Each structure stands twice: as C-alpha cells, then as structure tokens.
Amino acid sequence: MAKVKQKISGCFRSTKYADAYCRISSYLKSMGYKGYNPMTAIQIALMGKAEEMV
C-alpha cells in the first residue's frame, strides 16, 4: 500500500511522513482485523486508548 500511495501522490516529502503513513495504516489494519471500523479506531486513538487495544 505504501508504494501505491507513493505512486499516486508522487512521493512522500520525507521519511518522517512515510513512517507516519505506515504507522497509521498498520494501526487501522490491525484494528480492522479485530472488528473495528476505521472511524471507531481513530476515535479510540484520539482518546489515548490505542495502546490498550492493539
């Protein structure tokens, strides 16, 4: 997915943003496997309870 994202958007501006993209997509994929929809997963992360869930 990161390669697809890179091809669509042109490039990642720095490795910091590429790392952030990979971390966020990995979290959302993990939460999806546990049955959470992406919006709920984002709400859990914003409440600061993401580490408890993963």
N, C-alpha and C positions, 0 to 999 in steps of 0.2 A: 504494500500500500504506500509506503514512503516513496518508492520510486515512481509510482503513478502520480502521487501528489507533486513530486518534483517536476515531472514532465508536464503536468497540466499548468502549474503556476509558473513554470520557467526555471525556478531554482529556489532553494532556501537561502536567505540572505546571509546566514551564518550558521555554524554548527550548533549554537545555542538554540536557535529556532527549530532546527531539525531534531535535536534532542527533545525539546518540549513537545513537538508534534508526536514523536514516537512514544513518549511517556503518556500523553493524554490518550492516544489511540489504544495503547496497550491497556490502560485502565478501563476505558469504555468497553473494550473487547472482553476483558475479564469479568466485568460486571454483567455483560450480556450473557456470558456462559452461566452465570449464577441466576439468570432470570430477570434482571433489572432492565428497564428500558433506559435509553441514554439520558433522557431528561431527569429521571429519578436519580441516576448515577451522578449527574452533575450537581443536583441538589444536595446529595449526601456529601460530595466532595466540598461544596461551599460551606456546609455546616461543620466541616472539620472532622467528620467521622469516617473518612475514606480508608484510613489505615486499619480500622476495626473490621471493615467489610472485606478487604482483599486479603 
